[in-house]
Every structure is written in C-alpha cells, then in structure tokens.
Amino acid sequence: MKLFLILLFSITKTLCYSGPNITFGNAILQGKNITVLGEKITEYLGVPYAHPPLDFYRFEPPAEFDKTYWKSTYNAVHLADACPQIIRKMGFKGYDDANPKN
C-alpha cells in the first residue's frame, strides 16, 4: 500500500510540474509558465552558456557550450547559483536581515 501511494504521488507530481520543453540539438530544456502583468510567458532559468570552469577550463576564457553536454532533460525552472560578492557598502536594503543584531 505504501509503495502504491509513493508511486501515485511521484506520477502526480511529475505530471503537475512538467512544464514546456524545447529541444535544440540533443538537448532538451524544461521551463515553466508564469504570468506577469496579465501576460503568460515561458521562462527557462539557470541555463549555462559555457562550460563550467573545471579542470582544463579553469582560468581560461569561456568555451562555447556543447549541446551534447546534457544526457537527459535539463530542468531550467530555478535560478543558477550566484557568484559570491564582496560587500563594501553597508546599510543596503536587506543588510539587517543578513546580519541580525543580537
């Protein structure tokens, strides 16, 4: 019974969250539909445009992204990780949220 419920939940979740897909080359991107100011748009977030800076690519100029990099559907519904930033100016909006006073 538990296995059946887990399987049912997984299938339902997959069907509910499967967004629009686009195909280019061998790659498939899965995005999501949103509404902004009454307009329906499709967005694809966090899609890499160059090889990650690992191994040979470290400290090299960006290399063109090879579309065969993905072996399956790339889930592009979340923003990619942001690069860490050094904050030189204090007092910006949200600063107190990041460093609450004790």
Backbone as a printed PyTorch tensor [residue, N CA C, xyz], in Angstrom:
tensor([[[  0.8230,  -1.1990,   0.0000],
         [  0.0000,   0.0000,   0.0000],
         [  0.8620,   1.2560,   0.0000]],

        [[  1.9170,   1.2580,   0.8410],
         [  2.7990,   2.4260,   0.8940],
         [  3.4960,   2.6430,  -0.4410]],

        [[  3.9300,   1.5580,  -1.0540],
         [  4.6000,   1.6550,  -2.3450],
         [  3.6610,   2.2380,  -3.3940]],

        [[  2.4030,   1.8150,  -3.3640],
         [  1.4120,   2.3370,  -4.2970],
         [  1.2170,   3.8390,  -4.1030]],

        [[  1.1180,   4.2910,  -2.8680],
         [  0.9350,   5.7160,  -2.5960],
         [  2.1470,   6.5320,  -3.0300]],

        [[  3.3380,   6.0080,  -2.7810],
         [  4.5550,   6.7130,  -3.2040],
         [  4.5970,   6.8130,  -4.7210]],

        [[  4.2780,   5.7380,  -5.4050],
         [  4.2610,   5.7370,  -6.8620],
         [  3.2080,   6.6980,  -7.3940]],

        [[  2.0340,   6.6860,  -6.8160],
         [  0.9610,   7.5850,  -7.2330],
         [  1.3620,   9.0420,  -7.0300]],

        [[  1.9620,   9.3550,  -5.8870],
         [  2.4100,  10.7180,  -5.6110],
         [  3.4820,  11.1510,  -6.6050]],

        [[  4.4230,  10.2730,  -6.9100],
         [  5.5020,  10.6030,  -7.8420],
         [  4.9710,  10.8910,  -9.2370]],

        [[  4.0510,  10.0640,  -9.6990],
         [  3.4790,  10.2690, -11.0310],
         [  2.6840,  11.5610, -11.0710]],

        [[  1.8890,  11.8200, -10.0470],
         [  1.0980,  13.0490,  -9.9850],
         [  1.9980,  14.2730,  -9.9690]],

        [[  3.0500,  14.2350,  -9.1730],
         [  3.9720,  15.3660,  -9.0920],
         [  4.6500,  15.6090, -10.4320]],

        [[  5.0510,  14.5540, -11.0980],
         [  5.7060,  14.6900, -12.3950],
         [  4.7610,  15.2910, -13.4200]],

        [[  3.5210,  14.8490, -13.4420],
         [  2.5630,  15.3690, -14.4060],
         [  2.1880,  16.8110, -14.1110]],

        [[  2.0950,  17.1800, -12.8520],
         [  1.7100,  18.5400, -12.4830],
         [  2.8250,  19.5450, -12.7510]],

        [[  4.0580,  19.1520, -12.5450],
         [  5.1680,  20.0830, -12.6500],
         [  5.9020,  20.0180, -13.9800]],

        [[  5.4630,  19.1740, -14.8950],
         [  6.1600,  19.1330, -16.1710],
         [  5.7540,  20.3650, -16.9680]],

        [[  6.7190,  21.2170, -17.2210],
         [  6.4680,  22.4560, -17.9280],
         [  6.7540,  22.3110, -19.4020]],

        [[  6.7850,  23.4250, -20.1020],
         [  7.0570,  23.3910, -21.5350],
         [  8.4990,  22.9780, -21.8120]],

        [[  8.6780,  22.1540, -22.8130],
         [ 10.0100,  21.6950, -23.1960],
         [ 10.3730,  22.2610, -24.5580]],

        [[ 11.6530,  22.5920, -24.7340],
         [ 12.1700,  22.9490, -26.0460],
         [ 13.3600,  22.0430, -26.3250]],

        [[ 13.5720,  21.7500, -27.5830],
         [ 14.6640,  20.8750, -27.9840],
         [ 15.5630,  21.6300, -28.9450]],

        [[ 16.8710,  21.5660, -28.6950],
         [ 17.8370,  22.0840, -29.6570],
         [ 19.0320,  21.1440, -29.6570]],

        [[ 19.3700,  20.6560, -30.8320],
         [ 20.4190,  19.6460, -30.9100],
         [ 19.9720,  18.4000, -30.1670]],

        [[ 20.8200,  17.9100, -29.2890],
         [ 20.4810,  16.7470, -28.4670],
         [ 19.9430,  17.1500, -27.1020]],

        [[ 19.8680,  18.4370, -26.8340],
         [ 19.4830,  18.9150, -25.5080],
         [ 17.9850,  19.2130, -25.4420]],

        [[ 17.4060,  18.9400, -24.2800],
         [ 16.0100,  19.2780, -24.0090],
         [ 15.9840,  20.1260, -22.7490]],

        [[ 15.3660,  21.3070, -22.8380],
         [ 15.2230,  22.1970, -21.6870],
         [ 13.7790,  22.1680, -21.2230]],

        [[ 13.5900,  22.0480, -19.9110],
         [ 12.2530,  22.1110, -19.3330],
         [ 12.1330,  23.4300, -18.5930]],

        [[ 11.1700,  24.2560, -18.9800],
         [ 10.9500,  25.5460, -18.3470],
         [  9.6670,  25.5480, -17.5450]],

        [[  9.1790,  26.7550, -17.2890],
         [  7.9070,  26.8690, -16.5740],
         [  7.1520,  28.0750, -17.1000]],

        [[  5.8370,  28.0030, -17.0190],
         [  4.9630,  29.0940, -17.4400],
         [  4.6360,  29.9540, -16.2350]],

        [[  4.7130,  31.2680, -16.4160],
         [  4.3300,  32.2000, -15.3620],
         [  3.4870,  33.3080, -15.9780]],

        [[  2.8150,  34.0710, -15.1350],
         [  2.0270,  35.2110, -15.5820],
         [  2.6140,  36.4730, -14.9750]],

        [[  2.9370,  37.4380, -15.8240],
         [  3.4940,  38.7150, -15.3880],
         [  2.6320,  39.8230, -15.9750]],

        [[  2.0360,  40.6250, -15.1070],
         [  1.1730,  41.7270, -15.5170],
         [  0.0960,  41.2680, -16.5030]],

        [[ -0.4740,  40.1040, -16.2290],
         [ -1.5460,  39.5850, -17.0560],
         [ -1.0950,  38.8700, -18.3180]],

        [[  0.1940,  38.8620, -18.6030],
         [  0.7260,  38.1870, -19.7900],
         [  1.3200,  36.8470, -19.3950]],

        [[  0.9890,  35.8070, -20.1260],
         [  1.5780,  34.4920, -19.8690],
         [  2.8920,  34.3900, -20.6380]],

        [[  3.9510,  34.0210, -19.9210],
         [  5.2530,  33.8560, -20.5570],
         [  5.8670,  32.5320, -20.1100]],

        [[  6.8150,  32.0620, -20.8760],
         [  7.5610,  30.8570, -20.5370],
         [  8.9730,  31.2820, -20.2020]],

        [[  9.4970,  30.7920, -19.0820],
         [ 10.8610,  31.1510, -18.7020],
         [ 11.7000,  29.9010, -18.5040]],

        [[ 12.9660,  30.0410, -18.8730],
         [ 13.9630,  28.9860, -18.7080],
         [ 15.0950,  29.6000, -17.9040]],

        [[ 15.2680,  29.1600, -16.6620],
         [ 16.2140,  29.7810, -15.7420],
         [ 17.4460,  28.9110, -15.5450]],

        [[ 18.5760,  29.5640, -15.3020],
         [ 19.7970,  28.8590, -14.9430],
         [ 20.4120,  28.0410, -16.0560]],

        [[ 20.1550,  28.4000, -17.2990],
         [ 20.7060,  27.6500, -18.4240],
         [ 22.1570,  28.0750, -18.6360]],

        [[ 23.0980,  27.1430, -18.5750],
         [ 24.5020,  27.5070, -18.7700],
         [ 24.7750,  27.9020, -20.2200]],

        [[ 25.6590,  28.8660, -20.4010],
         [ 26.0100,  29.3200, -21.7450],
         [ 27.4440,  28.9470, -22.1120]],

        [[ 28.1850,  28.4040, -21.1710],
         [ 29.5720,  27.9950, -21.4190],
         [ 29.8910,  26.8120, -20.5150]],

        [[ 30.9960,  26.1320, -20.8070],
         [ 31.4200,  25.0160, -19.9570],
         [ 31.7200,  25.5190, -18.5500]],

        [[ 31.4120,  24.7380, -17.5290],
         [ 31.7760,  25.1350, -16.1670],
         [ 33.2970,  25.2530, -16.0520]],

        [[ 33.7900,  26.1730, -15.2420],
         [ 35.2500,  26.3660, -15.1270],
         [ 35.9130,  25.2850, -14.2780]],

        [[ 35.9090,  24.0640, -14.7800],
         [ 36.5040,  22.9410, -14.0660],
         [ 37.6470,  22.3600, -14.8860]],

        [[ 38.6190,  21.7870, -14.1950],
         [ 39.7510,  21.0990, -14.8170],
         [ 40.4270,  21.9830, -15.8690]],

        [[ 40.3590,  21.5640, -17.1270],
         [ 41.0440,  22.2760, -18.2010],
         [ 40.5230,  23.6990, -18.3770]],

        [[ 39.2500,  23.9230, -18.1090],
         [ 38.6300,  25.2240, -18.3530],
         [ 38.9060,  26.2470, -17.2480]],

        [[ 39.5620,  25.8330, -16.1820],
         [ 39.8570,  26.7440, -15.0810],
         [ 40.7830,  27.8470, -15.5640]],

        [[ 40.4650,  29.1000, -15.2860],
         [ 41.2530,  30.2830, -15.6360],
         [ 41.4220,  30.4500, -17.1420]],

        [[ 40.5410,  29.8690, -17.9220],
         [ 40.5520,  30.0350, -19.3710],
         [ 39.3620,  30.9040, -19.7680]],

        [[ 39.4170,  31.5280, -20.9410],
         [ 38.2400,  32.2560, -21.4180],
         [ 37.0630,  31.2880, -21.5840]],

        [[ 35.8380,  31.7920, -21.5640],
         [ 34.6790,  30.9100, -21.7130],
         [ 34.7500,  30.1040, -23.0090]],

        [[ 34.4520,  28.8210, -22.9120],
         [ 34.4210,  27.9430, -24.0810],
         [ 32.9730,  27.7300, -24.4900]],

        [[ 32.7310,  27.7140, -25.7920],
         [ 31.3710,  27.5420, -26.2830],
         [ 30.7610,  26.2740, -25.7030]],

        [[ 29.5140,  26.3870, -25.3200],
         [ 28.8160,  25.2800, -24.6700],
         [ 28.4430,  24.2320, -25.7000]],

        [[ 28.7750,  22.9950, -25.4180],
         [ 28.4680,  21.8760, -26.2990],
         [ 27.0790,  21.3480, -25.9560]],

        [[ 26.1890,  21.3150, -26.9320],
         [ 24.8040,  20.9100, -26.6720],
         [ 24.6670,  19.4430, -26.3000]],

        [[ 25.7100,  18.6560, -26.5120],
         [ 25.6410,  17.2450, -26.1280],
         [ 26.0220,  17.0570, -24.6630]],

        [[ 26.2340,  18.1470, -23.9370],
         [ 26.6260,  18.0930, -22.5240],
         [ 25.5680,  17.3940, -21.6800]],

        [[ 24.3040,  17.6420, -21.9810],
         [ 23.2170,  17.0290, -21.2250],
         [ 22.8870,  15.6820, -21.8190]],

        [[ 22.6990,  14.7120, -20.9690],
         [ 22.3010,  13.3770, -21.4110],
         [ 20.7950,  13.1900, -21.2910]],

        [[ 20.1260,  14.0750, -20.5540],
         [ 18.6820,  13.9770, -20.3900],
         [ 18.1170,  15.3950, -20.3460]],

        [[ 16.8860,  15.5360, -19.9550],
         [ 16.2360,  16.8400, -19.8920],
         [ 16.8620,  17.7060, -18.8060]],

        [[ 17.1920,  18.9620, -19.1620],
         [ 17.7580,  19.9060, -18.2030],
         [ 16.6080,  20.6760, -17.5680]],

        [[ 16.5020,  20.6030, -16.2550],
         [ 15.4340,  21.2520, -15.5080],
         [ 15.8030,  22.7210, -15.3090]],

        [[ 15.2260,  23.6040, -16.1170],
         [ 15.5670,  25.0240, -16.0900],
         [ 14.4640,  25.8460, -15.4330]],

        [[ 14.0320,  25.4280, -14.2540],
         [ 12.9580,  26.1370, -13.5640],
         [ 13.4470,  26.8970, -12.3380]],

        [[ 14.7390,  26.8280, -12.0340],
         [ 15.3030,  27.5410, -10.8890],
         [ 16.5030,  28.3610, -11.3460]],

        [[ 16.7450,  29.4730, -10.6710],
         [ 17.9210,  30.2720, -10.9790],
         [ 19.1840,  29.5080, -10.6230]],

        [[ 20.2390,  29.7570, -11.3620],
         [ 21.5270,  29.1290, -11.0660],
         [ 22.1320,  29.7810,  -9.8290]],

        [[ 23.1110,  29.1200,  -9.2290],
         [ 23.8030,  29.6850,  -8.0770],
         [ 24.5170,  30.9690,  -8.4860]],

        [[ 24.4450,  31.9700,  -7.6320],
         [ 25.1060,  33.2400,  -7.9070],
         [ 26.5420,  33.2020,  -7.3950]],

        [[ 27.3930,  33.9780,  -8.0310],
         [ 28.7800,  34.0790,  -7.5770],
         [ 28.8150,  34.8950,  -6.2900]],

        [[ 29.6810,  34.5340,  -5.3420],
         [ 29.7990,  35.3230,  -4.1140],
         [ 30.2930,  36.7360,  -4.4300]],

        [[ 29.7860,  37.7000,  -3.7060],
         [ 30.1670,  39.0940,  -3.9120],
         [ 30.7430,  39.6650,  -2.6260]],

        [[ 31.7150,  40.5530,  -2.7660],
         [ 32.2660,  41.2680,  -1.6170],
         [ 31.4450,  42.5330,  -1.4320]],

        [[ 30.9170,  42.7260,  -0.2330],
         [ 30.0750,  43.8820,   0.0440],
         [ 30.9360,  44.9530,   0.6940]],

        [[ 31.0880,  46.0660,   0.0220],
         [ 31.9000,  47.1600,   0.5500],
         [ 31.0370,  48.2500,   1.1800]],

        [[ 29.8030,  48.3580,   0.7660],
         [ 28.9270,  49.3980,   1.2790],
         [ 27.9110,  48.7650,   2.2240]],

        [[ 27.8970,  49.2040,   3.4550],
         [ 26.9410,  48.6820,   4.4240],
         [ 25.6780,  49.5410,   4.3930]],

        [[ 24.6290,  49.0060,   4.9580],
         [ 23.3950,  49.7660,   5.0650],
         [ 22.4670,  49.5870,   3.8790]],

        [[ 22.7530,  48.6480,   2.9870],
         [ 21.8540,  48.4300,   1.8710],
         [ 20.6070,  47.6920,   2.3540]],

        [[ 19.5650,  47.7560,   1.5700],
         [ 18.3080,  47.1090,   1.9330],
         [ 18.5350,  45.6080,   2.0710]],

        [[ 18.1290,  45.0370,   3.1800],
         [ 18.3090,  43.6210,   3.4320],
         [ 19.5440,  43.3140,   4.2480]],

        [[ 20.3760,  44.3120,   4.5150],
         [ 21.6060,  44.0760,   5.2690],
         [ 21.2880,  43.5960,   6.6780]],

        [[ 20.3050,  44.2200,   7.3240],
         [ 19.9540,  43.8250,   8.6880],
         [ 19.3730,  42.4140,   8.7270]],

        [[ 18.7270,  41.9960,   7.6500],
         [ 18.1900,  40.6360,   7.6040],
         [ 19.3130,  39.6100,   7.5360]],

        [[ 20.3960,  39.9720,   6.8540],
         [ 21.5080,  39.0380,   6.7060],
         [ 22.3490,  38.9630,   7.9750]],

        [[ 22.4310,  40.0540,   8.7140],
         [ 23.2290,  40.1180,   9.9420],
         [ 22.3850,  40.6930,  11.0750]],

        [[ 21.4870,  39.8960,  11.6390],
         [ 20.6270,  40.4310,  12.6990],
         [ 21.4320,  40.8000,  13.9450]],

        [[ 20.9620,  41.8330,  14.6230],
         [ 21.6250,  42.2790,  15.8560],
         [ 21.1680,  41.4020,  17.0100]],

        [[ 22.1010,  41.0210,  17.8400],
         [ 21.7580,  40.1770,  18.9910],
         [ 21.4540,  41.0100,  20.2040]]])
